[in-house]
Structures are given as C-alpha cells and as structure tokens.
Amino acid sequence: MVVHHPPAATRRADLADPAFWLRPERERLDAFRELRRLPAPVFFGRPGSGFHALVRHRDVVAASRNPEVFRSGTGVTTPRPPRWVRQVFGDSMVNLDDPRHARLRGVVSRAFTPRVVARISADVGRVATGIVDDVLGGHGAARDRDPADFVEAVAGRLPLEVICAMMGVPSEFRREVRAQVDHAVERAGPRWRRVPGRNLRALARLHAVMGRVGRERRRAPTDDLISALVTADVDGRRLGGRELGSFFSLLLVAGVETTRNALAHGLCLLTANPGQRELLAADFDRHAAGFVDEVVRHASPIIQFRRTLARDHELHGHRLRAGEDVVLFYTSANRDESVFADPDAFDITRSPNPHVGFGGGGPHFCLGTSLAREEMTVLFRELLTRLPAIRAAGPPRLAASSFDNRVASLPFTF
C-alpha cells in the first residue's frame, strides 16, 4: 500500500515542502514522531519526483542493508547532481553501486593501514592541542569582545586539518581547500537545498590541485591516502585527477562537515545537560565512547540520504515500485521509540545504542567512523582537561537544511 495523500494529521509535516525545514527543530521532531506511528511509509511530493519517507529504525536499516534493491547510482543527495556535473567532475563514491563501489571502497579501506591510522591519531592529538593553545592564546585579546564562535575557532579546524594531513595535501593548498568547504555548504538559492560543490569554479580549482598533487605522488609515493589512491588499480586503471578530486570532495563533506557539526552539537548537549557533563568529566575514559555515540544519535549530523528501487519490493507488507525513490531519514530513525527508551533524552550511558548516525549498515556504512570517533574523543578530552569551564554561551545558529544538521555558528566561553 502506498499513501500518496498523507492524512490530515500529517499534512503539516510535508517533508517535500521547503517550508518544513525552516520550522523549529522541536516541531520537526514531533512531525517525525507522528509519521513513525503510521502503518505505511508516506509518499511526499508528486508522482515521478516524490519519495517514500522511511522514518522508522527498522526500515532505514533494512533499506541500507539491501543494496541490490535500494540503489545509490542515480544519486543519494537532494537535489541530485545534474548529469553533466557528474560527467565533468566524476562520480562521488556515495553515488556508486557495486561492483565499482566495492572496488573503490576496497582501495580506500586498504589505505587505512595500521601505519596510516597511527599517524592519523598522532595528527589528531597534535591538531587538538594546537587548537586549544590558540584559544587560550587569543583569550586576552578577545576578552572585551562578544563570545567567540566555537565552529570557527575549534570545531571547523580539527577535521579539516586532519583530513588534509591524512590525504597529504601540502600546507600551501589548505587555505584554498578551506574556502572550498565553505562553498560546499552554501545553500542553493534563498531557500533550503544544500548542494555540495555549488561553486563549480572553486570545485574545478580543487580538482586541479588534487590532480597536481596526485601526479607528484604517482612519481614519488608516500604513506598518505593520495598515494594509495593514485597507485592502486580500480576498474583496470589507476585513479586519475577527476576521480581523485571527486573522492576528496566527498571527504570534505563526509569527513569534515559532519564531524564539525557533531563537535558543535556535542558542546551544546554538554552545556544543556550539566549532569551528563559532570559524569563525562569525572571518568572520561569510561564514558567517552558512550558520549560520542550519543552525540551522533541525538544530533544526527546527516539527516537523510536517498535510494532508488531497482525492482518492485515489499517492505514490511507494503509495496514499493521499481523506479520510485525512498529517503532514509536517519534523524527520525535515531529517535524511534521502539528502539530507544526516552529518545529525546541525552544519555551518555545509553546501552545498547544502535543508532544509524554513521549509516544503517551495508556497503555505504561510513568508512570514516573510526576517525570521527577518534577526533571527537581526543578533542573533548583536551577541552575538558584544559578548559574545564567551557560552555556554549548561547543557542546555536542552525542552517536551514534537509540534508545535514549543520551548526553555522555557536558562541562559547570558558
């Protein structure tokens, strides 16, 4: 059964309407709770361009783990990248299906060798220490100004510098890379839709930079990820500049923006839940892993991804048709009352915590999960140790988006 016309109780929760994503977070979460109570996935939008909303935990997991039916190749973001953009700039790994996806993922996975991971861990610690040094060093000069922005001063710096170090991006190119990240998270037009790589000229410059670095690494490989990608064999050939640029663009979103948002939400949640903050600070080693998972569950840095039905499929007794789209709403699945007791509560001792903040399993499960956990753990250890009074000094300014739970800015004090 397909519900093409939502009942009156859910018409105010039209997930295809840009206005829905401009509403307060509490109203959106309440709307998702109503949708989870319905017996069938609701269809939003117009036939041919709309989607079935998968809002329950079990449905998101089922679709994630069945890639033969729920395909990614037509594009997983909203809106989909135009065909000409994919032809010019290459396909992101998230927009690939097997066997090509498996081959490329295998190359990237092999790049995370024990030696590379050990160096990444060292980089995380070094960068986190430097960030806190800068915060402390700038305190005197900033004393009479408004509270600093945690996103700019802390959360936005760590993942970007770590990814650049992991990839082996030379320091002289990193300012341009940071500018590209800022372009990548702009909204397209005056409303709501986020388009990675909206500034195509900046994206082209980034691809050119990656092409130059790739050629250098091909001649003289090192232990970095660029070397692993340009010297590996994928689809019978090595990765060229376009494929390398496409993968790096993915890392900027998947490895930088999502971690930045999780870090900012983490400070907000600790500020709003002083009991949980005290628990974490009192025994950080014991609660760090639970803290990271609960931040990712509660904040859901990625709100949704899209899939397309390869064939007719029955999902828990409900018929979905070949060619139709489904959207996996991680933000709703992570508040599913049938899985999480008191889902709106922030509880770092929650166990088990089978959240889908890194994906619902399957071949597109986030490859950078371990790195994200490491970054959040190391940075908050540094912050709570050296800046024990650090707090959010006001509410976060959230960007209106249906794709990611982005914190545009967050005042903080310590």
N, C-alpha and C positions, 0 to 999 in steps of 0.2 A: 504493500500500500504506500502510495506517495501522497503526502499532504502538500498540494500546490497552493492552497489558500489557508494560511495559518488561522486558527480560531481567534475570536475576538480578544481573548485573554492574552494572546501573544502578538497581536498586530503592532503593538507599541514596541516590540522587540524585533524589528525588521533588520536582520543582520546585513542585508544588502544595501541598506539605506545609509549613505554617508553621515546623516544626522545622528544615527545611533551611536557612532563612535566619538561624537562630540559631547555625549552625555556624561555625567559624573560616574566614576568607577562603580560606586555602590549600586546605582540604577542598572548598570550593565550586568553586574554580577547577579542581581536579583532576576533580571530577564533570563539569564542563562539557567538559573535555578528552575524557573518555570518551564523552560524548554526541556530540561532533563526529566521532568515529570511526564512528558508526553510519550505515548507508546511508540511513535514512529519518528524518524528523522524528518524535520520540517524542511520543505523546499522554499528557498528565498530567491527572489528575482524573477526574471522572465524565462520561459522555456527556451532552451538553446544558449542562454547566457547565465542562467542562475546556478544554484548549487544546493545540494542537500547538506544540512548542518549536522555534523557528528559532534555531539556535545557531551556524551557520556563516556566515562573512562573506558569501559569495555569495548565500545565502538571505535574509539580512537586507537586503542591497542590492536584490535582485530584488523583494521584497515592498514595500520603501519606494518603489520607482520604478514601481509598478503600482497606482496608487490606484483604478483602475476595478474591480479585483478585490479588493484588500485595503483595506477601507473603515474609516474612523475614526468615522463618525457615531454608532455605538452606544456609543462611549466607549472611550478608549485606556488609562485607568488601571485599576489593580486595587486594590480592587473598583471597579466602575463607579459613577459618581454616580447616586443614585436619580433616577427621572424627575421627581419633584416638586421636587427641588433644582434640576434643570436648568430647570424651568419657572419657578421663583421667581427664581433668580439668573442665569439666562441660560446660553447655551452658551459654553464656552471654545473658542477658535479651534482647539485641538488635537482637539476633538471634532466638527469640521465637515468635510464633504466639499464638493467643488465642485458647483455654482458659487458657493455662498455663501462657502466658504473662500477661494476665489480673489479674490472681491470685497473681503473684509475684509483679506486679506493685502496686496492692492494698495493699500488705504488706508494701512496701517501702513508699507508699503515707501516710499510717497511721503513719509511723514513723516521719513524718514532722508535729507533733502536735504543737500547739502554744508554749508549753513549750520548745520543742526542737528547734523550729525556733528562739525563743527569745535567747536561749543560743548560737545558731549559730551566730546570729547577734552580740552578745557580743564578741564572739571569733574573728569575722572578724575585729571588731574595735581594739581589743587588739593586734592581729597579725599585722595589718596595722601600728599601732603606733610603735610597736617594730621594724618593718622593716625600717621605716623612721629614728627611733633612731639609728639603726645600720648604715644606710647610712651616717647620719651626724657624727656619732662617728668615722667612718673609713675614713672621708674625709681628715684629716690631714696626716694620714699615706699614703694615696693613691695620695697625691697631685702631686707628681712628676712622677706618672705612667701614662700609657695610660688610656683613659676613661674606667670606669668600665662597666661591662656587665649588662644591665638592666634586662635581663632574669634571670641571676643567682642571682643578688642581690635583686631583687624586684619581678618581675612577676612570677618567678617559685616558690617562697617561699609561697606566700599568699594562693593560692588554695590548695597546698599540706598540709600545716599546718591546714587549716580549715577543709579539708576532714578528716584528721586523728583525729582531735578533735571531729568532728561530729560522726565518726564511733566509737570513744572510743578506738583508737589504743594507747597503752601505749607508753610513750616517748622513752623507751629503744628500741623500734622496728622501730622508724621513720626513722633512718638513712638507714636501710635496705629497707624500703618502698621507700625512695627517689631513691636509687640505682635501684630499680625495674622500677620506672618511666623512668629513663634514658635508661634502656634496652628496655622498651616498645616502645620507639620512634626511635630506631635504624632502619636503612634501611636494608632490607634483600638483601644481595649481593651488588655488586658495582653499581647498577643502581638506581632504583626508588621506589620499592614497600615497603611500610611500613607494618610491621607485628606486631600488638600488642602482647607482650609476646614472642618476638623472643628468648630470653634467657630462655629456658624452665626450666633449673635448678634453676634460680633465681625465676621464676614463681612458681615452686614447693615449694621453701623455703617460698615464700609469702603465699601460700595456707596453709603451715604448721603453720605459725604464726597466720593466721586467724583462723585456727582450734583450736589452743590453747586458743586464746582469746575468741572464741565462746564458748568453754567448760566452761571457767570461768564465762562468762556472763549467761550461762544457769543455772549455780548453784546460781549465785548472780546477777540478772538483775539490770541494772541502766537505765538512761534515754537515753542512746546513741543508735545509729542505729543498732549496732551489737546485742544489747539485743533485740531490736524489731524484728530483722530477725530470731534469733535463738529460740525465744519463740513463734513465730507466726506459724500458720498452713497453709502450702502450699501443694496442691495436697495430702491432708490427712496426712501430716507429717511436722515436723519442718525442717528448713534448716540445712543441715549438713555442715561439713568443706569444701567440694568441692563446694557446691552451694554458700557458703559464700565467698570463695576465688574468685570464678568466678564473683560474683557481685562486690567485691572490686576491682578486676582488671578492670571492666568496669568503676567504679568511677574514677580510676586513669587516664583513657583516657578521659572519658566524663566530669568529674568534675574537673580535674587538668590540663590536657594538653590543652584543648580547652580554658579554662579561662586564662591560662598563655599566650597563643597566642593572645587572644583578648586584654589583658592588654598591651602586647608589641606593637601590631598594634595600639592601642589607643594612645600611646605616639608618634609613628611615624606620625600618622594622625594629631595630635595636632601640632607637630613640622612643618609639611608641610603646615598647614593651620592656620597661626597665627591669622587671623580674627575670625575663629571659636574658637580658644583657648581663645582669649580675651572675646568673648561672653560667654563662659562657666565660665571663672574665675570671670566675673563681676556679674553673678547671677547663681551660681552653682545649687541652689535648683530648680530654674525654668527650667534649661536646662539639668540636669543630666540624666533624663530618656531618652530624645531625643539623648543625646550623646551616651549612652550605646547602644541603638538600632541602631544608625547609624554606630558605630564601628562594630557591629556584622554584619550588612548588607554589609558594604563596604569591610570588611576583609574576611567574610565567613570562620570562623575558621575550619569548616568541609566542605570539597569541595564536597563530594559525598557519597551516600550510594546506595547499590544495592537492587533490589527486583526481584522476580521471578513470572511469570504469572501462576496462578493456573488454569486458563482456557482461552480460546480464548476471546479476549476483543477488543472492538473498542474504540480508544482514539481519540476524535475529528475527526471521519471519517476515521481513519487509523487503520488497522487490526494488532493486536499483537497476537501471537500464544502461546498456553499453553506450558509451559516449557521454554520459552525464558526469557532472563533477560532484565531488564531495569536498567539504572543507573540514579539516580536523582542527577543532578548537581546543587547543591544549589548555588555555586559560579556564575553560569550563570543566574539562576532564580533571584538572587538578583541584577542583572544588566539589567533586562528586561525593555526595553524602553517603552513597552506598560503599565507598572505598575509604573515605577519610572521615573519622569522627571529628565533629566540630570543625569543619573545613575552613571557616573564616578565621580561626584562631591561629596565632603564630606560636608554634611549639617546637623548640629545637630538640626535644626528647621524643618526638613522634616516631613510633616504630611499630610496624614497618611503615615505610614511606615510599610507595611505588609510584611516585609522580612521573609525569611524562614531559617534564621540563626540558629534557635532553632528547625528546622524541619518544615514541611509543614502542621502541624496539624495531627489529627488521633491519634491512640493509642501509637505511638512511639514518640510523641512530647516530647521534652527534659524535664525530670522530675525535673532537677536541674536549670530550668530557673530562678526562683526567687533567688536562691542562687547566681548564676552567676551575676545577676543584682546587688545584694547587694554587692558582692565582688568588682565589678568594681566601683560602686558608692563610697563606703567607701574608697577604696584605692586612687582614683583620688582626692577625697576631701582632703585627708591627704596630698597627694603630692602637689597639687596646693596651699594649705594653708601654708605648712611648707617649701616647696621647690618651691617657685613661679617661679623660673627661670629654672626649669628642662626642658631639651630638649634632643632629640636624637642627638648624636654627629656625626652621620654618617648613611649611609643606613643600614638596617637590613641585616643579613645574613640568607637567607631563605633556608630551607631544601627542596631538590627536592622531591616532593611527589604528588601523585594524590589523596591522601586521606585527608590530612589536610594542612592548610595554616600555616605551622609551622615556627616560628621565632627561629632559632638556637641560635643567639646572636644579641645583639643590644647595641652598645656603647652609653653611655649617660653622660651628665654633668648637673650640677645645679649651 
